Amino acid sequence: MSFQETLKAQRHNIRDYGMYIAFLAIVVFFTITTKGLFVSSRNIGNLVNATSYIAVLAVGMTLVIVIRHIDLSVGFLAGTLGAVAAMSLKYWHLPVSVTIPLVLALGVLAGLVTAFLVARMQIPAFVATLAGWLFYKGLLQLATRSRGTIIIENDIFNALGNGFIPDIPGIGFLPGVHKVTLLLGILAVILFIASEISNRKKTQAYHFEVLSPSMFILKLAFISAVIAGITWVLAGYQGLSWAAVVLLIVVLIYSYITSKTVIGRHIYAVGGNPEAAELNGISVKKITFLVFGSMGLLTALSGILYASWLRSATTIAGTGMELDAIAAAFVGGVAVAGGVGKVTGSIIGALVMASLTNGMNLLGWDISIQYIVRALVLAGAVVFDVATRKTGK
């Protein structure tokens, strides 16, 4: 492969893979500066658990931003729905099998209310969701003011945020290593490679531009190595957590919807040009209802994971979560102007922001410095987005 061909491929794919390079750089930096503590099995396991609820929110926020809107209400909505789950289990004595569907249904309803204000009443999403931010903050305080912190004592519910998948008993090889997690990691690598090869063949069939064979192999090797490395580290602690399993299921479902279905194509069409989408028979209002309803569903799921992780619901639950989700989406490659963004990118964005915070905490950096660093990373991601779009043009 010639030098000019390599540069062309890099320019063509820098937007998609810049975040992976940034994530790798952050991991290497903190691994060196913390003398390996950052990549220890225990720290990575805790990092994945602490990131899961933000990553779930970031998936929904990605689609909201793709269709050129924003949702500021999701933080306190997640906190409120987490409080509903806590009250349902502790005071209403409902089982987990009823509590979780109830909370998810309330989340969808809240999302549809927001969609009604935006799509039907033509209220700007910023204003409508800012009102929601205030409303849900008030509801959360009403729900927890008289009781204070609501402790959740249901072991099944708490396992969602703190438990780990069981291992295969009675296997003697690789002692201290979680075998099921290793098998799942191997399966993930196989499925990733098969999916990439299939997508490449389909893209070539339509005569679209693809990576050169050498760059394609390099991509497969790099991402497979990352998956294998994370799997090995997690297997060295307690294995894959249930929160990570929930996140993986969400990513798989939404990746399929956005990349393989008509609904996914309509979402990106609306984000790219709403007027043109409407002229081509796509209902912008229906897509808006769908995306905000999905955002409500994922917010409810995030609230459940957060309450489970804390084993409680508090008055300040959800504070700042909407900003973390928005930051994760932008760092993960969502275009400021809408129409561009991947679900997998938002997960990497969430991991980048969480890794920054975790690494700086391990190094004992002052909280004020941490905010400045995170601000610079977010601003850099937006500048990168604008610059790559101009280069593309």
Secondary structure, DSSP 8 states (H G I E B T S, - for coil): --HHHHHHHHHHHHHHHHHHHHHHHHHHHHHHHTTTSTTSHHHHHHHHHHHHHHHHHHHHHHHHHHTT---SSHHHHHHHHHHHHHHHHHTS---HHHHHHHHHHHHHHHHHHHHIIIIIS---HHHHHHHHHHHHHHHHHHHHHTT-SEE---HHHHHHHH-B----TT--SSTTS-HHHHHHHHHHHHHHHHHHHHHHHHHHHTT-----HHHHHHHHHHHHHHHHHHHHHHHTTT--BHHHHHHHHHHHHHHHHHHHSHHHHHHHHHHH-HHHHHHTT--HHHHHHHHHHHHHHHHHHHHHHHHHHHTEE-TTTTTTHHHHHHHHHHHTT--TTSS---HHHHHHHHHHHHHHHHHHHHHT--HHHHHHHHHHHHHHHHHHHHHHHHHH-
